[in-house]
C-alpha cells in the first residue's frame, strides 16, 4: 500500500506535465482514473504502450463530445479527491466539466489546472511549450554558455520541474486542506509561476552578490571548478567543488595542489584561463581514467552518463533507480518512504482497458455502459 492509498484522482488525458503529475501520484499509491479519448488516437504525441507517465493508472475511453460521456465523467468526479486537467483556459468549461460544475457536485474536490501561461493574463489563451514558458519566467536565462543562445534540458525545468511537481504539491496540499475543512478549491498550476519560483535560490545568490545577471560570471556557472568537460574519448565529466575543502581535494587529486594559480578558486579574474587549463587536462585522458581517479571521493565529481549508461552504474544499480520494466527503460518511483514502500512499477494500460469496470463501479447500468462504449 502506497502512502496515497485511498486517494482517488480523475485525470483528463493530456500531454506533458499533467500526465506526469498523475504518474507521481499513482507511483505513491493513489488511484488515478485516466479519461482518454475514444478511438485509436493517431496523435504524434500519443506514445501508446511506451507512455511511462501512464503507468499504474486505470484507463477509460470516452467521447467527450457525447453528453452521456460528460455525465459519466461527472459521476466519477463525485467520488474523487482531485482532478487533473491540462486544457487551454475555457475548454473544460465548454465541455461542461469546469470547476463550478464539478465543485457544485463535489464540494471537497481539489480541481488541478495545468497550463503554461496560467488561467489569467494577456498570454493565457495563446499556444506555447516548455521552452517558451521558462524563457519568459527567467528560468532559461542561466542555461548554457556565456555569449551563446540559452539551452535547457527538454521539459525538465518547465513542464516537469515548474509544472508537474507544483501541480502535485498543490493537489496534495488542497486535499489535506479539504479533509480538514470540507472545502475543495481550484489549483492554478502555471509553468511560468512554478519555474519562476524555482529561481528563488539563484535569486538569493544574486542578492548576495554571488550570481550576477550575466551568464558565466556567477559562482554557480562561471568557475573552472563548476563545469562539464570533454574527455579524450569524447565522453564528458562534471565537477562542482564549491566548498574550499572539496576544491582543494579536487586539485590535489589532479596534481595541481601546489600550483599557485589554483589556490585562489573564488577570484573571477582567474576563471577563464583556468577553465582553459582544465579543458586541456581533462581532454588528455578518457573518461574512465577520471572516474578511477575521482569517483567516490569528496572531489565533487561525476561522469556525464546517458540514461542507458546510468542503468548500469554501480550506485544507480544498487539503488535500483533505473530498470528495463515491461521492455521500457524507466526510472523507479521517487521519493522513498520507510514505512510505506512505493507501488511496484505497473504496466501502462491499454486505451480504455478498464472502461467497463470503472463505469460499473460508478453506478452506471449495463445498458448505459453498452451505449457509451
C-alpha positions in Angstrom: 0.0 0.0 0.0 1.5 3.3 -1.0 1.3 6.5 1.1 -1.5 7.8 -1.0 -3.7 4.7 -0.8 -7.3 5.8 -0.6 -6.8 8.9 -2.6 -8.7 9.0 -5.9 -7.8 11.2 -8.8 -9.6 11.7 -12.1 -7.2 12.7 -14.8 -8.4 14.1 -18.1 -5.9 12.9 -20.7 -3.4 15.4 -22.0 0.3 15.7 -22.7 3.4 16.5 -20.7 3.1 17.8 -17.2 -0.5 16.8 -16.3 0.1 13.1 -17.1 3.5 13.3 -15.3 1.7 14.6 -12.2 -0.7 11.7 -12.4 2.2 9.3 -12.6 3.8 10.7 -9.5 0.5 10.3 -7.6 -0.1 6.8 -8.9 3.5 5.8 -8.0 2.7 6.7 -4.4 -0.4 4.6 -4.3 -3.2 6.9 -5.4 -6.0 5.5 -7.6 -5.7 7.5 -10.8 -8.5 7.1 -13.4 -7.3 8.3 -16.8 -10.1 9.6 -19.0 -8.8 9.1 -22.6 -10.4 9.9 -25.9 -12.3 7.1 -27.6 -10.7 5.7 -30.7 -7.2 4.7 -31.8 -5.6 8.1 -31.4 -3.2 8.9 -34.2 -1.8 11.9 -32.4 2.0 12.1 -33.0 2.4 12.8 -29.2 0.4 9.7 -28.3 3.1 7.2 -27.1 0.7 4.3 -26.5 2.3 1.5 -24.5 5.6 3.4 -24.3 3.9 6.2 -22.3 5.6 5.7 -18.9 3.7 8.6 -17.5 0.5 6.4 -17.6 1.9 3.5 -15.6 -0.2 2.4 -12.7 -3.3 4.2 -13.9 -6.7 2.8 -14.9 -7.9 3.9 -18.3 -11.4 4.7 -19.5 -12.0 5.8 -23.1 -15.0 8.1 -23.8 -16.1 10.5 -26.4 -16.3 13.8 -24.5 -18.5 15.3 -27.3 -21.2 13.0 -26.1 -23.4 14.4 -23.3 -23.8 10.9 -21.8 -20.0 10.6 -21.6 -19.8 14.0 -19.8 -22.4 12.8 -17.4 -20.4 9.6 -16.7 -17.2 11.7 -16.0 -19.2 13.8 -13.6 -20.2 10.6 -11.8 -16.6 9.7 -11.5 -15.8 13.1 -10.1 -18.5 12.8 -7.5 -16.3 10.4 -5.5 -12.9 11.9 -6.4 -10.5 13.7 -4.2 -8.8 15.5 -7.0 -8.9 16.2 -10.7 -6.1 16.9 -13.2 -6.7 18.8 -16.5 -4.3 20.5 -18.9 -6.6 22.1 -21.4 -6.4 25.7 -22.5 -8.4 28.0 -20.3 -12.1 27.7 -21.0 -12.1 24.3 -22.7 -13.2 22.3 -19.7 -16.0 24.9 -19.1 -17.2 24.4 -22.7 -17.3 20.7 -22.2 -19.4 21.0 -19.1 -16.6 19.9 -16.8 -15.5 23.3 -15.4 -14.7 23.8 -11.8 -18.0 25.5 -10.9 -20.0 22.4 -12.1 -17.6 19.9 -10.5 -17.3 21.7 -7.2 -21.1 22.1 -7.0 -21.4 18.3 -7.2 -18.4 17.5 -5.0 -17.6 20.4 -2.7 -14.4 18.6 -1.4 -12.9 18.3 -4.9 -9.5 19.8 -5.5 -9.5 20.8 -9.1 -6.0 20.9 -10.5 -5.4 23.0 -13.6 -2.1 22.6 -15.5 -1.2 25.3 -18.1 1.9 27.1 -19.3 0.8 30.7 -19.0 -1.9 30.3 -16.3 -5.6 30.8 -16.2 -5.3 34.6 -16.4 -3.1 37.1 -18.0 -2.6 38.5 -21.6 -1.0 35.3 -22.8 -3.3 32.8 -21.1 -5.1 31.8 -24.3 -2.1 31.5 -26.6 -0.2 28.4 -27.5 3.3 27.7 -26.1 5.6 25.0 -24.9 8.2 24.3 -22.2 10.9 26.4 -23.7 8.6 29.4 -24.2 7.4 29.4 -20.6 10.8 29.2 -19.0 12.1 31.8 -21.4 9.5 34.3 -20.2 9.8 33.3 -16.5 13.6 33.9 -16.4 14.3 30.3 -15.7 16.0 29.8 -19.0 18.4 32.7 -18.6 21.3 30.9 -16.8 21.2 27.8 -19.0 24.2 27.5 -21.4 27.5 29.2 -22.1 28.1 32.9 -21.9 27.6 34.5 -25.3 25.7 31.6 -26.7 21.9 31.1 -27.0 20.5 29.7 -23.8 19.6 26.0 -23.9 18.0 23.9 -21.2 17.3 20.2 -20.9 14.0 19.5 -22.7 10.9 19.5 -20.4 12.8 19.2 -17.1 12.9 22.8 -15.9 9.5 23.9 -17.2 7.0 21.1 -17.9 8.1 18.9 -15.0 10.0 21.0 -12.5 7.9 24.1 -12.7 4.7 22.4 -13.8 4.1 18.8 -12.8 5.8 19.0 -9.4 4.0 22.2 -8.4 0.7 20.7 -9.5 1.3 17.5 -7.4 2.2 19.6 -4.4 -0.8 21.9 -4.9 -3.2 18.9 -5.3 -1.9 17.2 -2.1 -2.0 20.4 -0.1 -5.5 21.1 -1.3 -6.6 17.6 -0.5 -5.2 17.9 3.1 -7.0 21.2 3.5 -10.3 19.7 2.1 -10.1 16.9 4.6 -9.6 19.4 7.4 -12.2 22.0 6.3 -14.6 20.1 4.0 -13.9 22.7 1.2 -12.2 21.9 -2.1 -10.8 24.6 -4.4 -9.1 25.2 -7.7 -5.3 24.9 -8.1 -3.9 27.1 -10.8 -0.5 25.5 -11.6 1.1 27.6 -14.3 4.6 26.7 -15.6 5.5 30.4 -15.7 4.7 30.6 -12.0 6.5 27.4 -10.9 9.6 27.9 -13.0 9.9 31.5 -11.7 9.5 30.1 -8.2 12.4 27.7 -8.8 14.6 30.7 -9.4 14.5 31.8 -5.8 17.7 30.0 -4.8 19.6 31.6 -7.6 18.0 35.0 -6.8 19.2 34.6 -3.2 22.7 34.2 -4.6 22.2 37.2 -6.9 21.0 39.3 -4.0 24.1 38.3 -2.0 26.3 39.4 -4.9 27.4 35.8 -5.9 25.3 35.4 -9.1 25.3 38.4 -11.5 22.6 38.5 -14.1 25.2 37.7 -16.7 25.7 34.1 -17.7 29.1 32.6 -17.0 30.0 35.2 -14.4 28.5 33.8 -11.2 29.7 31.4 -8.5 27.4 28.6 -9.8 28.1 28.9 -13.6 31.4 30.7 -14.1 34.3 29.0 -12.2 36.6 26.4 -13.6 35.7 24.0 -10.8 31.9 24.1 -11.7 31.8 22.8 -15.3 31.5 19.9 -17.6 34.5 18.9 -19.6 35.1 16.7 -22.6 37.5 13.8 -22.3 39.9 12.2 -24.8 37.3 9.6 -25.9 34.5 12.2 -26.5 32.7 11.4 -23.3 32.0 14.1 -20.6 32.6 14.5 -16.9 31.3 17.1 -14.4 33.0 18.8 -11.4 31.4 21.2 -8.9 33.8 21.6 -6.0 32.1 24.6 -4.4 33.4 24.5 -0.8 37.1 25.2 -0.1 37.9 21.7 1.3 36.3 20.0 -1.7 38.0 22.4 -4.1 41.4 21.7 -2.5 40.9 17.9 -2.8 39.9 18.1 -6.4 43.0 20.0 -7.4 45.2 17.8 -5.2 44.0 14.7 -7.0 44.6 16.4 -10.4 48.2 17.1 -9.4 47.5 20.8 -9.2 47.5 21.2 -5.4 50.8 23.1 -5.3 50.0 25.3 -8.4 49.6 28.9 -7.2 47.1 29.6 -9.9 44.6 27.1 -8.3 45.0 28.4 -4.8 42.5 31.3 -5.3 39.4 29.5 -6.6 37.0 32.3 -6.0 38.7 35.0 -8.0 36.6 35.6 -11.1 39.6 37.1 -12.9 41.3 33.7 -13.0 38.3 31.6 -14.0 38.7 32.0 -17.8 42.4 31.0 -18.1 42.0 28.1 -15.6 39.0 26.8 -17.5 41.3 26.5 -20.5 43.9 24.7 -18.5 41.4 22.2 -17.1 39.9 21.8 -20.6 43.3 20.7 -21.9 43.9 18.4 -18.9 40.6 16.6 -19.0 40.9 16.2 -22.8 44.2 14.3 -22.3 42.6 11.1 -20.9 39.5 9.1 -21.5 36.5 9.4 -19.1 37.3 6.1 -17.3 40.6 7.5 -16.2 38.9 10.4 -14.4 36.3 8.0 -13.0 39.0 5.9 -11.4 40.9 8.9 -10.1 38.0 11.0 -8.7 34.8 9.0 -8.3 34.0 8.0 -4.7 36.0 10.9 -3.2 34.8 14.3 -1.9 36.1 16.0 -5.1 32.5 16.6 -6.2 32.8 14.6 -9.4 30.5 12.5 -11.6 30.7 11.2 -15.2 28.0 12.6 -17.5 26.0 9.4 -18.4 23.2 8.7 -20.8 20.2 7.1 -19.1 21.2 3.7 -20.6 24.6 4.1 -19.0 23.1 5.2 -15.7 21.2 1.9 -15.6 24.5 0.1 -15.3 26.3 2.4 -12.9 27.1 0.7 -9.6 25.5 3.4 -7.5 22.4 3.7 -9.6 22.1 -0.1 -9.9 22.5 -0.6 -6.1 19.5 1.8 -5.5 17.5 0.3 -8.3 16.9 3.7 -9.9 16.6 2.6 -13.5 15.2 -0.6 -14.8 14.0 -2.2 -18.1 10.5 -2.9 -16.9 7.9 -4.2 -19.4 10.6 -3.7 -22.1 10.9 0.0 -21.4 13.8 1.8 -19.8 12.3 3.8 -16.9 13.1 5.3 -13.6 11.7 4.0 -10.3 9.2 5.9 -8.3 10.6 8.7 -6.0 10.9 9.7 -3.2 11.2 6.7 -1.0 9.2 6.0 2.2 10.4 3.9 5.1 7.0 2.7 6.3 5.1 2.7 3.0 7.0 1.3 0.1 6.2 2.8 -3.3 3.9 0.8 -5.5 5.8 -1.5 -7.9 6.1 -0.3 -11.4 2.9 -1.3 -13.2 2.2 -1.8 -16.9 0.9 1.1 -19.0 -2.8 0.4 -19.6 -4.3 -0.1 -23.0 -6.5 2.8 -24.0 -9.9 2.2 -22.4 -8.7 -1.1 -20.8 -10.8 -0.5 -17.6 -13.8 1.3 -19.1 -16.4 -1.3 -18.1 -15.2 -1.9 -14.6 -14.8 1.9 -13.9 -18.3 2.7 -15.2 -19.8 -0.2 -13.3 -18.2 0.9 -10.1 -19.5 4.4 -10.7 -23.1 3.0 -10.7 -23.9 3.1 -14.4 -26.3 0.4 -15.6 -25.2 -2.3 -18.1 -27.4 -0.7 -20.8 -25.8 2.7 -20.2 -22.3 1.3 -20.3 -23.1 -0.6 -23.5 -24.4 2.6 -25.1 -21.3 4.6 -24.0 -18.8 2.1 -25.2 
